[in-house]
Amino acid sequence: MITKTNDLNQFCNRFEEIKQVQDNTLKAIRLSALTTDMENVYDIPRTGQLRIAAFKQAYPEVMSLYKEISQERVI
């Protein structure tokens, strides 16, 4: 049985793997796919300050990883 915790571990592993990619275009594509997958699995809100704040409070580990991935996309 897959749980949200297992999913988070899998997302962490994917992120660590993606960070090793040397091709910036490929890295950007894979990071984008990773954030999209996280949004779908965890139903991460993208709009609404109250919804986002509530999600951050309820799932701090998920939001921490999501934010880290998003920041990596900018670099």
C-alpha positions as CSV (number, residue, x, y, z in Angstrom):
1,M,0.0,0.0,0.0
2,I,1.3,3.4,-1.0
3,T,0.9,6.1,1.6
4,K,1.4,9.9,1.5
5,T,4.6,9.4,3.5
6,N,5.9,6.9,1.0
7,D,5.0,9.3,-1.8
8,L,6.9,12.1,0.0
9,N,10.0,9.8,0.3
10,Q,9.7,9.0,-3.4
11,F,9.5,12.6,-4.3
12,C,12.6,13.4,-2.2
13,N,14.5,10.6,-4.0
14,R,13.4,11.9,-7.4
15,F,14.5,15.4,-6.4
16,E,17.9,14.3,-5.3
17,E,18.3,12.3,-8.6
18,I,17.2,15.3,-10.7
19,K,19.6,17.6,-8.9
20,Q,22.5,15.5,-10.3
21,V,21.3,16.1,-14.0
22,Q,23.9,18.2,-15.8
23,D,21.7,19.2,-18.8
24,N,19.8,22.3,-17.6
25,T,17.0,21.9,-20.1
26,L,16.4,18.3,-19.0
27,K,16.7,19.3,-15.4
28,A,14.0,22.0,-15.8
29,I,11.6,19.7,-17.5
30,R,12.1,17.0,-14.9
31,L,11.7,19.6,-12.0
32,S,8.5,20.9,-13.6
33,A,7.1,17.3,-13.9
34,L,8.0,16.7,-10.3
35,T,6.2,19.8,-9.0
36,T,3.2,18.9,-11.1
37,D,3.2,15.3,-9.8
38,M,3.3,16.7,-6.2
39,E,0.4,19.1,-6.9
40,N,-1.7,16.2,-8.2
41,V,-0.9,13.8,-5.4
42,Y,-1.2,16.2,-2.5
43,D,-3.8,18.6,-4.1
44,I,-1.5,21.5,-3.4
45,P,-3.4,24.8,-3.8
46,R,-1.9,27.3,-6.2
47,T,-4.3,30.1,-5.5
48,G,-6.1,31.5,-2.4
49,Q,-3.9,32.8,0.4
50,L,-6.0,31.1,3.1
51,R,-6.0,27.8,1.3
52,I,-2.3,27.9,0.8
53,A,-1.7,29.0,4.5
54,A,-3.9,26.1,5.7
55,F,-2.1,23.6,3.5
56,K,1.3,24.9,4.8
57,Q,0.2,24.4,8.3
58,A,-1.3,21.0,7.7
59,Y,1.5,19.6,5.6
60,P,4.7,21.4,6.4
61,E,7.0,18.7,5.1
62,V,5.3,18.6,1.8
63,M,5.4,22.4,1.4
64,S,9.0,22.5,2.4
65,L,10.0,20.0,-0.3
66,Y,7.7,21.7,-2.8
67,K,9.3,25.1,-2.1
68,E,12.8,23.7,-2.3
69,I,12.0,22.1,-5.7
70,S,10.4,25.4,-6.9
71,Q,13.5,27.3,-5.9
72,E,15.8,24.8,-7.7
73,R,13.8,25.5,-10.9
74,V,14.7,29.2,-10.7
75,I,18.4,28.6,-10.2
